[in-house]
Amino acid sequence: MKSIYLDHSATTPLDPEVLEAMMPYFTDIYGNSSSVHSQGQQAARALEEAREKVAALLGAKPTELIFTSGGTEANNQAIITYMLNNRGKGNHIITSAVEHHAVLHTCQFLAKQGFELTVLPVNSYGEVEPDTIREALRPDTALVSIMHANNEIGTIEPIKELAAIAHEAGAVFHTDAVQTAGKIPVNVNDLGVDLLSASSHKLYGPKGIGCLYVRKGIRIGSLLHGGGHERNLRAGTVNVPGAVGFGKAAELAMQRLCSQEAPLADLAKRLIDGLLATIPNTRLTGHPERRLPGSVSVCFDYVEGESILLMLDHYGIMASSGSACTSDSLDPSHVLLAIGLPHETAHGSLRMTMGKDNTQEDVDYVLQVLPPIIHNLRAMSPLGR
Ligand SMILES: *Cc1c(COP(=O)(O)O)cnc(C)c1O
């Protein structure tokens, strides 16, 4: 049977070259990177080389990167420890309604602890409009956290502009760049951000490793307390094989960056145009142009996203509905509700996110299989009839 993976925003397969780069650090070079002996020092050198490669992908200095266990931890550390360590700057946090739960729930946690939170609305494309942030900023706003691109609907946020507005008002700017690092150019200086989160498994690296970029002079703290690893900012023996894999994945992503963006955008366009042309009552979610290359997100009226996923899986097509994290709850995705979709429409969402190995044949196969699936599901649904 065919097997077509269209869920790259949830995670990506490990690149074989990345696995190869990691292997020695599981077998021969197993030393603790904090140890003084030669095994440890070899591991420490590999760790610093990996840090240089990830830093290069983000246009950062290696000394500004902390390795974490992934995007979730990086987001938690950025937001929680910035707020705790800069109480003098204010008590107010601004974020958006379409953030990943790793940001949204972290901000809500802080709100329960007594910090003040403003959650900005977005327009129908899922964009944070500059005026909304301008109006929300207060003298006591310490931190603004807005994602670089949305994992569910692919919309790319105008981070450069938003960060500049936050800075004018004296606030620090964090962005969750987990969906963009390795897919589109991400440069901390071009974007003008102070804190940025990235994750290895979204760019063909291993799971369980990510990083937080911290601009020089920005004072954050440790989320995990213990040893003095990662310049005293992240205690715990460093995941050296993971970091080496992340480094290799970042290096490969940088090489692919220019050649991959346009073909992926073309594949997505072919799929979007095909779906809109063949399936009535279908709408694209997210911005038509300013979106992640390879990201297709649509809503079909009168069907359940979950049913579509099961049918697609039967044909060997792996996709998702809303975000992976919410797929075991019955509520429609907070992102789809934030862009103003009614509950019924949001329930019929389908996300297909393509990666470097997807082909035009894959897209054509989906276009052959999906229209009859939607047609049949609608015929069975009381709403569809
Ligand atoms: C996947 C994802 C995360 C979480 O990253 P992990 O490394 O899986 O913890 C955070 N933010 C966004 C936008 C994501 O897509």
The ligand as an SDF file (V2000), in Angstrom:
LIG
                    3D

 15 15  0  0  0  0  0  0  0  0999 V2000
    6.0180   21.4780   17.5940 C   0  0  0  0  0  0  0  0  0  0  0  0
    5.8710   22.8510   18.0800 C   0  0  0  0  0  0  0  0  0  0  0  0
    6.2710   23.1970   19.3840 C   0  0  0  0  0  0  0  0  0  0  0  0
    6.7560   22.1730   20.3750 C   0  0  0  0  0  0  0  0  0  0  0  0
    8.0700   21.7380   20.0900 O   0  0  0  0  0  0  0  0  0  0  0  0
    8.5880   20.3840   20.7780 P   0  0  0  0  0  0  0  0  0  0  0  0
   10.0340   20.3240   20.3750 O   0  0  0  0  0  0  0  0  0  0  0  0
    7.7730   19.2790   20.1920 O   0  0  0  0  0  0  0  0  0  0  0  0
    8.4150   20.5440   22.2390 O   0  0  0  0  0  0  0  0  0  0  0  0
    6.1720   24.5130   19.7700 C   0  0  0  0  0  0  0  0  0  0  0  0
    5.7140   25.4460   18.9370 N   0  0  0  0  0  0  0  0  0  0  0  0
    5.3230   25.1660   17.6790 C   0  0  0  0  0  0  0  0  0  0  0  0
    4.8270   26.2590   16.7990 C   0  0  0  0  0  0  0  0  0  0  0  0
    5.3910   23.8610   17.2080 C   0  0  0  0  0  0  0  0  0  0  0  0
    4.9810   23.5860   15.9730 O   0  0  0  0  0  0  0  0  0  0  0  0
  1  2  1  0
  2  3  1  0
  2 14  2  0
  3  4  1  0
  3 10  2  0
  4  5  1  0
  5  6  1  0
  6  7  2  0
  6  8  1  0
  6  9  1  0
 10 11  1  0
 11 12  2  0
 12 13  1  0
 12 14  1  0
 14 15  1  0
M  END
$$$$
